[in-house]
Every structure is written in structure tokens, then in C-alpha cells.
Amino acid sequence: ATVDFGTEVKPANSSVMMITGQNMFVVDGKATLSPVAPFVENYRTYLPMRALAEALGYEIEWHQATQTVTLTAGDVVTQYTLGSSIFVQNGKASDMGAKVIARNGYTVLPVRFAGEAVGYEVDYTTDAYGVTTVTMEK
């Protein structure tokens, strides 16, 4: 099955803010809902790939046979495989140090690699209660 969320790529001055445990995040000042809230597991912050791709206007495809997600952002093509820590960007393989996993039927991956793969700088802050806020900016 292929899922296409459009190919509009956000402008160079784009920002994303999300808070662990919250199903709402903000992209360029606009609130967006996600079926899965970002969460922290094994010291890694994960986010739902589909929600991020939709919010940023990127093309995303799910390949059931290979359990692979392909994200296209302009001329950057990145592939993530469920259960693997390796991602392939424009033909070059790299290790994220954490595996792509499924949560509630959605593919989730480490937020730093998802953001940096499409050109964002990623920053984290954690409050005294353990709630992490992630900001991504271009």
C-alpha cells in the first residue's frame, strides 16, 4: 500500500515544536494533531513518522512487503525499515543507534534522525517532571 501526503515542501524558515505525551504539535505556528504522541524510550525521543511528514507536506510511502517507509523531501529520499537502526538517505546507509519501531499501529522513529534527515536542527529540553519539549528549526 502507498500513502501519499503531498509533495509541498515547507519553506527554509520552518519550525516544529512537540511535547512528549501530547498528541498536538505545532508546525510553523499551526497546531497539528497526531494519532501517537511523541514519547521517550531507552533515552531516545520517538515521534510518529506519518504525522511529521503530513505536517511538513512531504511525500511518504509505506512498503508493506519490506516494512519500509520512504520519505521524500525535495531531492532528499530517506528510507527507514521497521525493526532496523539503519536508514538510507540518497543511497548512503547510516546507523541511528536506535531502531525504528511500531507503536499503536504507527511507525515511530528517533526524532533527531527524522528531523536532521530533512535538514532541521533539533533541540531538546526536559523539565523537572521529565516532560521533554523538542524543537526543530530550519
C-alpha positions as CSV (number, residue, x, y, z in Angstrom):
1,A,0.0,0.0,0.0
2,T,1.2,3.5,-0.8
3,V,0.2,6.6,1.2
4,D,0.9,10.0,-0.3
5,F,0.6,13.1,1.8
6,G,1.6,15.5,-0.9
7,T,4.8,16.9,-2.1
8,E,4.7,20.5,-0.9
9,V,8.0,21.2,0.9
10,K,8.0,23.8,3.7
11,P,10.0,27.0,3.2
12,A,13.5,27.3,4.5
13,N,12.3,29.1,7.7
14,S,10.2,26.2,9.1
15,S,9.8,25.2,12.7
16,V,8.3,22.3,14.6
17,M,7.6,22.0,18.3
18,M,6.3,18.9,20.1
19,I,6.0,17.8,23.7
20,T,6.2,14.2,24.9
21,G,2.9,12.8,25.9
22,Q,0.9,15.4,23.9
23,N,-0.9,14.4,20.7
24,M,-0.8,18.0,19.5
25,F,2.3,19.6,18.0
26,V,3.0,23.0,16.3
27,V,4.3,23.4,12.8
28,D,5.1,26.9,11.6
29,G,2.6,28.3,14.2
30,K,-0.2,25.9,13.3
31,A,-1.5,23.3,15.7
32,T,-1.5,19.7,14.3
33,L,-2.9,16.5,15.8
34,S,-1.1,13.2,15.8
35,P,-2.6,9.8,16.5
36,V,0.5,8.9,18.5
37,A,2.2,11.3,21.0
38,P,6.0,11.6,21.0
39,F,7.5,9.6,23.8
40,V,10.8,8.7,25.3
41,E,12.0,5.1,25.4
42,N,15.5,3.9,26.2
43,Y,16.7,7.5,26.4
44,R,15.5,8.3,22.9
45,T,12.6,10.5,21.9
46,Y,10.4,9.0,19.3
47,L,7.8,10.6,17.0
48,P,5.3,9.2,14.6
49,M,6.7,9.4,11.1
50,R,3.4,9.9,9.3
51,A,2.3,12.9,11.4
52,L,5.6,14.7,10.9
53,A,5.5,14.0,7.1
54,E,1.9,15.2,6.8
55,A,2.6,18.4,8.8
56,L,5.7,19.2,6.7
57,G,4.0,18.4,3.4
58,Y,6.5,15.7,2.4
59,E,5.7,12.6,0.4
60,I,5.7,9.4,2.4
61,E,5.2,5.8,1.2
62,W,4.8,2.6,3.2
63,H,6.1,-0.6,1.5
64,Q,4.3,-3.5,3.3
65,A,6.4,-6.2,1.7
66,T,9.7,-4.8,3.1
67,Q,8.3,-3.0,6.1
68,T,10.0,0.2,4.8
69,V,9.0,3.8,4.9
70,T,10.3,6.1,2.2
71,L,10.2,9.9,2.9
72,T,10.8,12.3,0.1
73,A,11.6,15.9,0.9
74,G,12.5,17.8,-2.2
75,D,15.6,16.0,-3.6
76,V,16.3,14.1,-0.4
77,V,15.0,10.5,-0.3
78,T,15.3,8.7,3.0
79,Q,14.3,5.1,3.8
80,Y,13.6,3.6,7.2
81,T,12.9,-0.1,7.9
82,L,10.8,-1.2,10.8
83,G,13.0,-3.0,13.3
84,S,16.2,-1.6,12.0
85,S,18.5,1.1,13.2
86,I,19.9,1.7,9.7
87,F,18.5,4.3,7.4
88,V,19.4,5.0,3.8
89,Q,19.5,8.6,2.6
90,N,20.1,9.2,-1.1
91,G,21.8,5.8,-1.3
92,K,24.1,6.2,1.7
93,A,23.4,4.0,4.8
94,S,23.8,5.3,8.3
95,D,23.1,4.0,11.8
96,M,20.7,5.9,14.0
97,G,21.7,4.0,17.1
98,A,18.1,3.2,17.8
99,K,15.6,1.0,15.9
100,V,12.5,2.1,14.0
101,I,9.6,0.7,15.9
102,A,5.8,0.4,15.7
103,R,3.5,2.0,18.4
104,N,-0.3,1.6,18.2
105,G,0.0,0.6,14.6
106,Y,2.1,3.6,13.6
107,T,5.8,3.7,12.6
108,V,7.8,5.8,15.0
109,L,11.5,6.7,14.9
110,P,14.1,8.7,16.8
111,V,13.2,12.4,16.4
112,R,16.7,13.6,15.9
113,F,17.3,11.5,12.9
114,A,13.9,12.2,11.4
115,G,14.5,16.0,11.7
116,E,18.1,16.1,10.7
117,A,17.4,13.8,7.7
118,V,15.3,16.6,6.2
119,G,17.6,19.5,7.2
120,Y,16.3,20.5,10.6
121,E,18.4,21.4,13.7
122,V,16.9,19.5,16.6
123,D,17.0,20.7,20.2
124,Y,15.6,19.1,23.4
125,T,14.7,20.5,26.8
126,T,13.4,18.4,29.7
127,D,11.6,19.9,32.7
128,A,11.8,18.8,36.3
129,Y,8.8,16.5,35.8
130,G,10.6,14.6,32.9
131,V,8.5,16.2,30.1
132,T,10.6,16.7,27.0
133,T,10.0,19.5,24.6
134,V,11.5,19.0,21.1
135,T,12.0,21.9,18.7
136,M,13.1,21.5,15.1
137,E,14.1,24.6,13.0
138,K,15.4,25.2,9.5
